Amino acid sequence: MSPAVIGLALFAAVLHATWNAVLRAGADRLWSMMVMNVAATAVAIPWAALLPLPAPASWPYLLLSSALQVGYSVFLVFAYRHGELGQVYPVVRGSVPLLVTLGAFLATGQRPPDPALLGIVLVCLGIISLAIGRRRATPVSIVLALVTGLFIAGYTTTDAIGVRQAGNAQAYAAWIFLIYGLLMPAAFIALRGRITVDLRSPETLKALAGGVMSLLAYGAVVVAFSLGPAGPISALRETSVVFAAVIGRIFLGEALTPRRLAACAVVALGAICLGAA
């Protein structure tokens, strides 16, 4: 891979961990997630207007994926309510390839290749390490993080099928942002009853910045995939697990013991093995 592709993948990893840190630091995380989503949707509107509509066959997948992303957003908020960034984020990221691999095994009955088996063992060991010890994650945060990963695995699988039906991958992505952008505020209203946003408040500006970061992270990965091989790029992106632990220590005052850092590294290595299998 060229230095530019490596830089883009690492940039995406840092941005992804950073917007999660912004969410974890928010005074009202569900509200912050909703505002982040509004920021991303606002950018997607002109993008969608300039692109052709996705093919009709892809619309059921668009709707299902958007609904699953709302579930992911809500459960991520709940997980951060009960656990720290350096505990929840590695479980969420590591559980996604784990669940996808296990789902494929249950669906096909085929034994995963050896790298995937090694990845399963490493991810499980890393999650167990985060769940035990003096500064362990709470059982509730671990369960919520795993449920969040299940939602991500669900919409990732849905998108893998839907984007092939769409006829235009960029149009499919733009409409995901738009539909999700309608459903997330609706979910917020259903849970809270009303939306209040003060554009001058620091919390709003911080949440909007988080939304822009999430878009930049997505864009950086897309550009990297267009310039280099998908496997190594996906592997580099999993370093976001370690970045999250470091960011949590620097900006959120979370503990960063050698044991926690090692557990995050093991989860990241396991996710890399699963992604490469």
HELIX and SHEET records of a PDB file:
HELIX    1   1 PRO A    3  ALA A   25  1                                  23    
HELIX    2   2 ARG A   29  LEU A   50  1                                  22    
HELIX    3   3 PRO A   56  SER A   58  5                                   3    
HELIX    4   4 TRP A   59  HIS A   82  1                                  24    
HELIX    5   5 LEU A   85  THR A  108  1                                  24    
HELIX    6   6 ASP A  114  ALA A  131  1                                  18    
HELIX    7   7 PRO A  139  ALA A  166  1                                  28    
HELIX    8   8 ALA A  169  ARG A  192  1                                  24    
HELIX    9   9 PRO A  202  LEU A  227  1                                  26    
HELIX   10  10 ALA A  230  ARG A  237  1                                   8    
HELIX   11  11 SER A  240  LEU A  252  1                                  13    
HELIX   12  12 PRO A  258  ALA A  276  1                                  19    
END                                                                             
